[in-house]
Amino acid sequence: MGLSLIITNDDIQWAREAVDKARVLFPRFCSHGAYPYNRKDPLVFEDHYLEGVVISREWLDHFEVAKNFNKEHGSYGCKHFAEYWSGKYVCNGALIAAAAGIGIRQKLIHESSPNTFLAIKYSSWKLGSEWDIQYRGPRLKEVIKEFEGQSWSLE
């Protein structure tokens, strides 16, 4: 089924700005993540992934920011949780961009890794993989209530 979330033009503009912030943090940033899998991969973040940046922002917004990096789950693991929660594909780069856009500190897992560690509190992860069913932030509760049953759309 998946989450019904109406993405506005303002959301898409925010996502573009978040991608720009990720490029500043990680000069080789692309859709794969902070570093391309293959050095020959083009360093691009395709516009069709911008919805994933917005989904990731909404999902990451549930977590408390931490002083230290959470090494339990990197960006790649977190992107899978965001996908499970939303029912939509989210690329690793989208989650990294969203974290950059909302100011969550990140660092590369290792020098040539596409994945990052995030400075979020694991304890705020509520119920782990079942958390998505139990807890949704105020904006999502409002959006889901208003648009329940409508299809995914882009204004």
ZAMARGU-4260 file (C-alpha; in steps of 0.2 Angstrom, whole numbers, plus 5000, padded with zeros to 4 digits):
<rodrens>
0) 5000/5000/5000 | 5012/5013/5005 | 5011/5031/5012 | 5001/5044/5004 | 5011/5060/5004
5) 5007/5075/4993 | 5024/5083/4988 | 5023/5101/4984 | 5034/5112/4973 | 5041/5120/4989
10) 5046/5102/4995 | 5054/5099/4978 | 5063/5116/4980 | 5069/5111/4997 | 5075/5094/4991
15) 5086/5103/4977 | 5093/5114/4990 | 5097/5099/5001 | 5106/5090/4986 | 5116/5106/4985
20) 5121/5105/5003 | 5126/5086/5001 | 5137/5091/4986 | 5146/5103/4998 | 5149/5090/5011
25) 5153/5076/4999 | 5161/5083/4983 | 5158/5066/4974 | 5140/5065/4980 | 5128/5057/4967
30) 5112/5046/4968 | 5122/5031/4974 | 5127/5041/4989 | 5142/5051/4996 | 5154/5042/4984
35) 5150/5033/4967 | 5151/5014/4967 | 5162/5015/4951 | 5174/5029/4949 | 5167/5031/4931
40) 5149/5033/4937 | 5143/5051/4933 | 5142/5062/4948 | 5124/5067/4945 | 5108/5067/4956
45) 5094/5064/4945 | 5078/5074/4948 | 5067/5059/4948 | 5075/5055/4965 | 5069/5072/4973
50) 5053/5064/4980 | 5065/5052/4990 | 5073/5067/4998 | 5057/5073/5004 | 5052/5056/5010
55) 5068/5054/5019 | 5066/5071/5027 | 5049/5066/5034 | 5056/5050/5040 | 5072/5057/5048
60) 5062/5071/5056 | 5057/5058/5069 | 5074/5056/5076 | 5083/5066/5089 | 5100/5073/5084
65) 5115/5066/5093 | 5132/5073/5097 | 5140/5057/5091 | 5138/5046/5075 | 5126/5031/5076
70) 5136/5017/5070 | 5122/5004/5071 | 5114/5009/5055 | 5122/5020/5041 | 5113/5029/5027
75) 5111/5014/5017 | 5102/5004/5031 | 5092/5020/5035 | 5086/5022/5017 | 5079/5004/5018
80) 5069/5009/5034 | 5063/5024/5025 | 5057/5014/5010 | 5049/5001/5021 | 5040/5015/5030
85) 5034/5025/5015 | 5032/5010/5002 | 5042/5020/4990 | 5060/5018/4983 | 5073/5030/4991
90) 5090/5030/4985 | 5105/5031/4996 | 5109/5049/4990 | 5091/5055/4994 | 5093/5050/5012
95) 5111/5058/5013 | 5104/5074/5005 | 5089/5075/5017 | 5100/5073/5032 | 5111/5087/5025
100) 5096/5097/5022 | 5089/5096/5040 | 5107/5098/5047 | 5110/5080/5053 | 5129/5078/5054
105) 5137/5064/5044 | 5153/5057/5040 | 5159/5044/5027 | 5159/5026/5034 | 5176/5025/5025
110) 5186/5035/5013 | 5178/5028/4997 | 5161/5022/5004 | 5145/5029/4996 | 5137/5027/5014
115) 5138/5039/5029 | 5136/5037/5048 | 5122/5049/5054 | 5122/5058/5071 | 5105/5052/5077
120) 5100/5045/5093 | 5097/5026/5092 | 5086/5027/5107 | 5074/5038/5098 | 5071/5024/5085
125) 5056/5020/5096 | 5052/5002/5091 | 5065/4998/5078 | 5057/4991/5062 | 5040/4991/5069
130) 5041/5009/5074 | 5035/5015/5057 | 5018/5008/5061 | 5017/5015/5078 | 5024/5033/5077
135) 5022/5046/5063 | 5026/5064/5066 | 5013/5078/5066 | 5015/5084/5048 | 5013/5066/5042
140) 4998/5063/5053 | 4990/5078/5046 | 4994/5074/5028 | 4989/5056/5030 | 4972/5061/5038
145) 4968/5074/5024 | 4974/5063/5009 | 4970/5046/5015 | 4967/5034/5000 | 4973/5047/4987
150) 4987/5042/4976 | 5005/5048/4976 | 5006/5064/4967 | 5017/5079/4963 | 5009/5096/4963
</rodrens>
